[in-house]
Amino acid sequence: ECFPYYSTAKGHWRNSVRHNLSFNDWFHKTEWTRNAVKGHGWMLTEHGKNELCKHRLFDYTKLYHCLSQKEIAYLLINCGLLNVVCKD
């Protein structure tokens, strides 16, 4: 919904993302349950958080131009969600 590419792209992008997450030591797979439905998700490892903080200079204009709903970029920035894992 926020990134229009994924609503029109073929399903192979999911496999590509899953492959990259599983072979990158920045992430680990976690299990979750919502309303009796089990699933999996990905979380940053401590190593991933540290590396992300090293490279956290971010060009917000690129994010803004990728979003279909431009106000979401401001919400992410104002809520601090893009910097949530970094300690100053």
C-alpha positions, -999 to +999 in steps of 0.1 A: +000+000+000+028+024+009+052+012-018+032+009-051+058-013-068+049-043-046+012-042-055+019-046-092+051-067-091+051-104-096+055-127-066+092-135-072+103-104-052+091-122-020+115-151-026+143-126-032+137-107+000+133-140+020+166-153+005+185-121+014+171-120+049+180-156+056+216-153+044+223-120+061+235-120+097+218-087+104+184-105+107+170-135+124+136-153+118+111-151+146+077-167+152+045-148+161+009-156+167-020-133+160-056-143+166-046-180+167-028-177+134+009-186+135+035-170+113+071-158+109+087-124+108+122-110+107+140-089+133+174-071+134+201-089+154+223-069+177+250-070+151+225-057+125+214-028+148+250-018+153+258-019+116+226+000+108+236+027+132+270+031+115+253+037+082+222+056+094+227+086+072+196+084+052+184+104+022+148+111+032+140+125-003+145+090-018+120+075+006+096+103+000+096+098-038+090+060-034+059+064-013+025+065-028+011+083+003+036+110+009+024+118+044+037+084+056+073+096+052+067+125+076+050+101+101+080+078+100+104+106+105+084+124+132+077+092+152+114+084+151+108+050+136+137+053+112+161+059+141+145+036+168+174+012+170+202+037+173+215+052+205+230+087+203 
